[in-house]
């Protein structure tokens, strides 16, 4: 057993958090979670007081988020002369800050378990419920950053992810936490139950084949119907971020994409619509800018070009925007990003912090007005998302005007050939499953992909490979359970698990 307190427990906590990150995309070394999560559960249970539980949970979180989000540091190498000195502060700072959520979860587990004298099974429910409750909390506090939810560890197994269509990613994360914390039952010094511990662990572990079975059943009935009159061309030009905004190269970048858009049609036929990535038109577009009309040569006849560019309105506010233009260069629709990246697109507390944002231009972007459904020429209505807006489960679709597919344009060039773009892609797959909608992802340097409503990748362009992808557009499924109720399902599961674990033990102790 680990000592009651001291540096050995601290090292164990940090090491278990860092080890757990090996289960995240793109590595998927899932067995480490049995050791890591049961280890965290053991620390939570045996901490002598809430302060010890907080500190050890925080150390676990520093390891988890530090190893899982190391790739954030790549962004500071794009303009290394100005920003490289900030790289260690940013990576360590994010890990330290995000770890507070796991620290609060650990305190909650420790306090409730000690107060109610939980049995072994109730303790596992409590641990999973608190983890998920704080996973939900970090999805919205201070604008939110729900990157790498625990459910994303199943990104390489489409069958395991299908349950998200019913209970969302939060629900999938809960079931994952229950299974991988279950070994604590074998060693936990808590109120015994009549069932032998190894039988309980085995029973909880059978949750995994049950989840897989539900997913396999759902996929066995999968029948994807394509729009036979739509062929999308995804353009992935691989423009290095360090060169993207250089004034002498901007025109060259645009011309390169126009040439790629006009390449000879492949076996699938002639594209009807062309899509470029986030801010891949590196010019600020004003209300009377002639630039959209100059891009008309890249638009298929009677089709549209969808691209990303910064936009300035008549009041002088600047947005990170998506434009859709027709073959005459007329703007059919615009969408403004509403979830902005702190320090990337705006500086929080700008009056206090003497910092500049990483993106081009000194001023902050202005947030848009929330999820929107766009309708443009010869395309079914779609949910528009820019960059990491796709990671916000339950916050991507306009519930009043439900779209028929999702378009996510992004620019992961900031993060190089790291885990970041691959983790981002898995989040997109989960959103497609949750909403029952196909998702088209177009990225400057990759990974660009067409994802069906079951979260399966139909086709893709790999990271750092320049090229175009011509693909039909899959039709939507009927509304999923998640699309009707959103995160309320996963959140309800977590709260119910906490209440039932504490309540059952309370009444048992009284009698």
N, C-alpha and C positions, 0 to 999 in steps of 0.2 A: 504494500500500500504506500501511497505517497504521504510524505510527512504532513502533519496538520497545518503547517504554515511554512513560509520561507521561500527561498529562491528556487528550490526544486519544483515546487508547485507552480511558481511563476513561469519557469522555463517550460514546464510541461504544458501549461495553458497556451503560451505563445506558439509552441511547436505544434500542438494539436490544431490550432487555427490555420497555421500555414500549411500543414499537411492536408487539411480538409479542402483547400483550394485546388488540390490536384484532381478533385472530382469534377471541377468546373470545365466548360468548354475551353479549349479543344482537346483536353487530355482525357477526361472521363474515366479516371482511375477510381471507380466507385467503391471498392472495398475499404479504402482509407476512411470512409465515413463511419463505418462501424466502430473503428478505434477512436476517431476524433469526436464524434457526437456523444458516444457513451462516456468518453473521457471528460467532455465538458459537463455532461449531466452529473458525473461523479463529483467534479469540483463544485458545482452548484449545491449539491446535496450535503457535502461534508465541510463546506465553509463554516467557520465558527460564528460569523456575524455577517450582516449585510454588507459591510465595508469590504470584507475579504471577498465575498461573492462578486461585488461590483468590480473590484480590481482584477480578479482572475478572469471574469467574463470579458472585461475590457481588453486584457492581454490576448485572449483568444481572438477577439474581434480585430485587433491590430494585425495579428498573423493572417487571419482570413481575408480581410480587405487589402492588406498590404500585398499579399501574394496574388490575390485575385484581380487587383487593379493596378499592378505595377506598370502596365502599358500606358497609363496616363502620362508618365514621364516622357514618352516619345514626343508629345506635343511641344515640349520645351526645347526640343532639338531642331525644330523647323527653322527658328530664328535663334540659333544657339548663342550668337554674339550678344543678344539682348536678354535672353531668358534662361539660359542653361543654369545659371546660379540658383534659379527658383525651383529647379526640378526636384531635388531631394526634399525641399520644404513642402512642395505640392503633394508628392506621393505619400510622404510620412504624415502630412497634415490631414489628407483625406482618410488615411487608415485610422489615425487617432480619433478624428471626428466621428466617422461612421461606426467605430467600435463601441461608441457610447450606447448604441441601440442594443448590442448584444450584452453589454454590461447591465443595462436596465432589465433585460430579459432574465439574466442570471440572478439579479437581486430578487425579482419577483418570484422566481422558482424557489430560491432559498427561503424567503420569508413565508410564503404560503405553505411550503412543505413542512417547515418547522412548526408553524401555527396549527396545522390541521393533522399532523402525524399521518401522512399519506401512506397507503399501501403501495406495493411495487408498481402495479398496473396504473394506478391513479397518478403516480409520479411521472411516468412516461407521458401520459396525456397532458399533464401540467407543463412539462418541459416543451413539448411540441406546440401546445397552445400559446405559450408565452413567446416562443421564437416567431411564430407566424403573426401574432399580434404586433410585435415590433417590426416585422418585415412589412406589414401593412402601414404602420406608422411612418416608416422612412420613405414610403412611396409618395408622401404629400407634405411632410413637415419641411419648412424652408424651401418650398417649391418641389421638393422630393428628388430622390435619386434611387429608384428601385432596381439598380443594376445587380445582376447575378442573384436573383431569387433562388432559393434552394432547389425549386423544381426544375431549374435549367440544367441540372446535372444529367437529365434524361434526354438531352438534345440529340444524342446519336441514336436514340431508340424511338421511332415514331409511335410505336404501340404504347409505350409508357406515357407519352405526352397527351394521348387522346382524352384522358379523363379531364383535362383542362376545359374541354367543351361543356362539361357539366358543372364542375366546381371551381374552375379557374386555376390560375397558377398558384394562388394562395392555398387552395385546397390540395393541389398536388404537392406543394411544399410541406404542408402539414403531414400528409401521409408519409412522405419521405423522412421527415424528422422523427415520426413515431417508430418507423422501422429501424433507422440507424441509431437511435438512442436506446433501443430495446435491450441490448446487452447489459445495461445498468441493472436490470432486474436480477442478474446473476450475482451481483456483488453488493447491491444497495442494502445498507443497514436500516431498512424501514420496516414498517409493520408487515409481517408475512401474510400470505393468503394461502388458502387451502390447495391451490393448484401449484404444482412444482414449478420453480423458476424456469427451468429449461423448456418446459412445455409452453409456458407463456411466451418466451422468446421465439420459439418455433412458430407459434400461432401468429404472432405479430409479423414475423418474417414472411409468412404466407400472403401478406398484403401485396407483396411485389408481384408474384405470379397472378394474383387476382386483378391487379391493375393492368398487367400485360394482357390478360385474357379479355378484359373489357375493351382494351385498345385494339386487339387483334380482331375481335368480333366487329367492332365499328369499321375497321379498315376492310374487312372481308366484304362488307356491303357497299364499299365506296365505289361510286360511279361518277367520274368527272366528265361533265359536258362542257365543251369549248364553244365560245362564240365563233361561228364559222365565217363571220364577216369582219373580224378584227384580227390584225396581226401587229403586235407591238415590236418596235425595235429599241432595245436597250443599248445605250452607247456608254462604254467604259473606256475613256481615253487615257487613263493613268497619267494625269498631269501632276508632277511633284508639287507638294504644297509650298515648298520654298520658292518655286518659280511661278506659281499661279498668278500672283498679283503684280508681278514685275511689269511696268508700263510698256516696255519694249516687246514683251512677249504675249500680251493679252490678245491681240488680234490673231496671232498665230494659234493660240489655244482654241479660239472660236472657230477659225477656219478648219482646223484639224477635225473638230467635232462635226462641222457641216459636211466635210468630205466623208467621214465615217457614216453619217446619216444617209448619204446619197450613194453608198456602195451598191453594187449590183445585187439584186434580190437573190436570196438563196432558194433552196428547194421548197421552203414553206410558202413562197410567193412574195409578192411585193408588200412591204410594210404599209399599214394604214396610219400609224401614229408612231412618233419618235419621242423618246424620253431621255433627257440629259440629267446629270446629277446635281446635287445641291451646290449653289453658287458657281456652277461651271460656266456661266457667262460672267466673267470677272469685271463687270462694269456696274456702276450705280445707275439704275434706271429711274428717270424722272417721269412725271405724268405726260410730258410732251416729247419724250425721247424718241428719236427715229430708229433706235437700235432694234426693237421688235420687228419692224417692217424689213430691216436688212437681213433678218434671219429667215425670211419667208422661203428662200431658196432651199432650206433644209426640211421644209414641210411637205409631206406627201399630198398629192392632189385630193381635195375634199377631206383631208385629215387634219392633224394638229401636231404641233411640237410643244412638249411640256419641258420646262427647264427651270433651274434655280438661279436667282440673282438677287443682290440687294436692291431694295426699292425705297425711293424717297417720295413721300406724299406731298401734297400742296402745302401742308403745314410745316414741312421740313423734317418730319419724323422719318427715321430709317428703319426698315424691316428686313428680316431674312425671309425672302419670299419665293413662291412658286408661281410661274407664269404659264399660261396656255395660250398659244397663238394659232391662227388658222393659216391657210396657204396664201393669204394676202397680207399677212403680217399683223392683222388686227388682234388685239388682246381679247380673248374670250373670257378669261377668268384669272383671278389672282387669289393666292392664299398666303397669309402671313403666319410664320411660326409663332406659336403661343407659349411653348415651353422653352425658354431660353437657357443656355448653359452658363452658369455663374463663372465669371472670369474669362470665359471664352467669348460670350456675346454681350455680356454686361458685367459691370463691377458692382457687387453688393456693397452698400454703405460707401458709395463713391466719395461722399463728403468726408469720410474718415480715413479710408484706405488709399494711400498714395500709389495705386497700381494702375496699369493699363491692361485692357483685355488683349487676348492673344490674336484675335481675328483682325483683319485689315481695317484701318480707320480708327480714329481715336475715340469717337463717340460711341455710346451704347446703342444697341438695337432696341426697338420698341416691341413689346409682345403683341401678338395678334389677339383675336377674340375667342379662342377656343376651337374645339373640333368642328370642322365644316365638311359638308358634302358638296362637291363640285360637279357640275354637269357641263360638258363641252361637246363639240360636234362629233357625232357618230360614236360616242363612247357611253357606256352605262355610267350612272353617277358613282363617284368614288370618294372615299375618305382620303383627304390629303394630309400627309405627315412629312415633316422635315427632320432629318437626323434622328436624335435620340428620343423624339416624341413617341416613337414606336415602343419604348420600354414601359410605358405607363399603362398597365393593364386596366381595362375598364374606362379609360379616359381618351380613347382614340376615335370614337364613333359618335356622330351627332344622332342622338336617340330620336329626335323629332323627324329627321329625314334620313332614314337608314340607307347607307350606300350599298352597292352591289360588289364592290371590291375595294382594296386598299392600295394606295400608292405611297411608297416611302422613298424619297430621294435623300441621299446622304453623302457625306464626304469623310470617309475614314482614313484619308491620306495622312491626317495628323498623327496617326498611331502606328504607321509602318507595318511591317510583317509580324505583328504581335498577336496576342490573344484577343485584343479588343474587338477588331472587326468580326472575328468568329463568334465571340460572345454576343455581339450585336445581332448577328444573323439568327441565332437561336431565339432571341427575344422576338424577332419578327415572326418566326415560325409559331411560337406560342400565341401571338396575337391572332394569327390566321385561324388556329384551332379554336381559340376562345370565341371568336366572332363568327366562325363558319364562312369566312370570306377568303377568296384568294388574295394574295399580297404580292405586289410587284416591287422589287427593291432595286434601285439604280444607284450605284456608288461610283465615285470618281476613280478610285483605285481598286474597288472590289470590297466585298463580294456582291456582285449584282446577281439577282436570281428571280425566278418566277416560282412562287410557292402556292400550292393548291390549298383549298379550304380545310384539308386535313393536316396541314403543316409540312407536307412532303415537297421537296424541291424537285420541280419538273425539269428545270435546266438552270445553269449558272455559268458565270464567268469567274474564274478563280482570282484570288488576290494577286494584284500587280500584273495581271495579264490584260493587255490592251486588246479591245475587240468589240464586236457587236453581237447581240443575241436577239434573234427573231423568234417570237413565241406567240401562240394564240393566247387568249385570255380565258381562264376557267370561269364558269358561271358559279354563282354562290349556292350554298346549301340553304335549307330552311333555317330559320333563326334557331340558334342553340340555346340551351338552358342558361348558359353564362350570359349570352347577349341580352337576355331578358332581365336578369337579376344582378349581373355584374359582380363586383367584389363582395357584395353582401353575403354571398354564399360562403366563400372561404373565411371571411371575417366571422360569420356566424358559427362556423365549425370550430374556430379557435376559441371563441368566447365560451361556447357550449362545453368544450373540452376542459377549460379551466374551471368553470362552474361545477361541472359534474364531478371532477376529481376532488375538489374541495368539499362540495356538498355531500358526496357519498361518504367521504372520510369523517366529516363532522357528525353525521347521524350515526355512523358506525361507532365512533368513539363514545357517543352519548349512551349507546345501548350495549 
